[in-house]
Amino acid sequence: MALNKNNQEAVTREEVKKEKKTREKKKRIRVRLIPIWLRIIIVILLLAASIVLGAMFGYAVMGSGKAKDVFEKSTWIHILDLVEKE
C-alpha cells in the first residue's frame, strides 16, 4: 500500500510538471492598459510641462520677476544676450 501511495504521488508530481511546461509554452497575449505610443506622448508632455513650470518658477521666485513674463520674446533675447556676452 505504501508503495502504491508513493507511486501515485510521483505520477501526480509528473503531471503537474507537464502542465506547467505546457502553460509556459503557450504564448500569452499581453494587453496593456496604456499603450506604449501613448506612454511616450505622456512623457513628452510631462517633460514640456516641467520645463515651462520650471522656467516660470525660476523667473518668478528666484529672479523676482512676473511668472508670465517668461513667455515674452524680449525676456529670452535678454537671457541669450547675457549668456552669449562677448
C-alpha positions in Angstrom: 0.0 0.0 0.0 2.8 2.4 0.8 4.5 1.6 -2.5 1.3 2.3 -4.3 0.8 5.6 -2.5 4.4 6.8 -3.4 3.7 5.8 -7.0 0.6 7.9 -7.1 2.4 10.9 -5.7 5.1 10.6 -8.2 2.6 10.4 -11.1 0.8 13.5 -9.8 4.0 15.4 -9.5 5.0 14.5 -13.1 1.6 15.6 -14.3 1.9 18.9 -12.5 5.3 19.4 -14.1 4.0 18.6 -17.5 1.1 21.0 -17.0 3.5 23.8 -16.0 5.6 23.2 -19.1 2.6 23.3 -21.4 1.3 26.5 -19.8 4.8 28.1 -20.2 4.8 27.1 -23.9 1.5 28.8 -24.6 2.0 32.3 -25.7 0.1 34.8 -23.6 -1.2 37.9 -25.3 -0.5 40.9 -23.1 -3.0 43.6 -23.1 -1.6 46.9 -21.8 -3.9 49.4 -20.2 -1.8 52.3 -21.6 -0.2 51.6 -25.0 3.5 52.3 -25.5 2.9 55.1 -28.0 0.6 56.8 -25.5 3.2 56.5 -22.8 5.7 58.2 -25.0 3.4 61.1 -25.7 2.6 61.4 -21.9 6.3 61.5 -21.1 6.9 64.2 -23.7 4.0 66.3 -22.4 5.2 65.9 -18.8 8.7 66.9 -19.8 7.4 70.0 -21.7 5.2 71.0 -18.7 8.1 70.6 -16.3 10.3 72.8 -18.4 7.7 75.5 -18.7 6.8 75.4 -15.0 10.5 75.3 -14.0 11.2 78.4 -16.1 8.2 80.2 -14.6 9.3 79.3 -11.1 12.9 80.2 -11.7 12.0 83.6 -13.2 9.3 84.5 -10.7 10.7 83.2 -7.4 14.5 83.3 -7.9 14.6 86.2 -10.3 11.8 88.2 -8.6 10.0 88.9 -11.9 6.5 88.1 -13.0 5.8 84.4 -13.9 4.0 85.2 -17.2 7.0 87.4 -18.4 8.8 84.1 -19.1 6.7 83.8 -22.3 7.7 87.1 -23.7 10.3 87.2 -26.5 12.2 90.1 -25.1 12.9 88.1 -21.9 14.6 85.3 -23.9 16.5 87.8 -26.0 17.9 89.4 -22.9 18.8 86.0 -21.4 20.6 84.9 -24.6 22.4 88.2 -24.7 23.7 87.6 -21.1 24.7 84.1 -21.9 26.4 84.9 -25.3 28.1 88.0 -23.9 31.5 88.5 -25.7 
